[in-house]
Amino acid sequence: MAFFLGVAFTNSLLMGEESLSEGGQAWILELIVFPLFALVGIGAMLLEHRKRASAKSRRPDSHDTDQLPAQSR
């Protein structure tokens, strides 16, 4: 997902620059709005990853607590 948002960010900037040099009407969307949405999406993904990583580090190892102790025969 981060890759696609990065590609969208780059393409928006390139298309916006081209539209601005040609005198197009949509340069504001392509240079300001679309890249801003892509950056917000990337930031949200980074925050979610950071929350998951910190929650995982606080949690005890699940593979040790879920197993029952071995019973002798």
C-alpha positions as CSV (number, residue, x, y, z in Angstrom):
1,M,0.0,0.0,0.0
2,A,2.8,2.4,0.8
3,F,4.4,1.7,-2.6
4,F,1.1,2.6,-4.4
5,L,0.7,5.8,-2.3
6,G,4.3,6.8,-3.1
7,V,3.7,6.2,-6.8
8,A,0.5,8.2,-6.6
9,F,2.4,11.0,-4.9
10,T,5.1,11.0,-7.5
11,N,2.8,10.9,-10.5
12,S,0.6,13.7,-9.1
13,L,3.7,15.9,-8.8
14,L,4.9,15.1,-12.3
15,M,1.5,15.6,-13.9
16,G,0.9,18.8,-11.9
17,E,4.2,20.2,-13.1
18,E,3.3,19.4,-16.7
19,S,-0.2,20.8,-16.3
20,L,1.2,24.0,-14.8
21,S,3.7,24.5,-17.6
22,E,1.0,23.9,-20.2
23,G,-1.4,26.3,-18.5
24,G,-4.0,23.6,-17.5
25,Q,-6.7,24.1,-15.0
26,A,-6.2,21.1,-12.8
27,W,-2.7,21.9,-11.6
28,I,-3.9,22.9,-8.1
29,L,-5.4,19.4,-7.6
30,E,-2.4,17.7,-9.0
31,L,0.3,19.7,-7.2
32,I,-1.4,20.3,-3.9
33,V,-4.5,18.2,-3.1
34,F,-3.6,14.7,-4.5
35,P,0.0,14.7,-3.1
36,L,-1.4,15.9,0.3
37,F,-3.8,13.0,0.4
38,A,-1.0,10.5,-0.5
39,L,1.2,11.9,2.3
40,V,-1.6,11.7,4.8
41,G,-2.2,8.1,3.8
42,I,1.5,7.2,4.2
43,G,1.6,9.0,7.6
44,A,-1.5,7.0,8.7
45,M,0.1,3.8,7.7
46,L,3.3,4.7,9.6
47,L,1.4,5.5,12.7
48,E,-0.5,2.2,12.5
49,H,2.7,0.3,12.1
50,R,4.2,2.1,15.0
51,K,1.3,1.2,17.2
52,R,1.4,-2.4,16.2
53,A,5.1,-2.6,16.8
54,S,4.9,-1.1,20.3
55,A,1.9,-3.3,21.3
56,K,3.8,-6.4,20.1
57,S,6.9,-5.5,22.1
58,R,4.8,-5.1,25.3
59,R,3.0,-8.4,24.8
60,P,4.6,-11.5,26.3
61,D,5.6,-14.3,23.9
62,S,2.3,-15.9,22.9
63,H,3.9,-19.2,21.8
64,D,5.2,-19.8,25.4
65,T,1.9,-18.9,27.3
66,D,-0.5,-20.8,25.0
67,Q,1.2,-24.2,25.4
68,L,0.4,-26.5,28.3
69,P,3.3,-27.9,30.2
70,A,4.5,-31.3,29.1
71,Q,3.1,-34.2,31.1
72,S,5.3,-37.1,32.1
73,R,4.0,-40.6,31.5
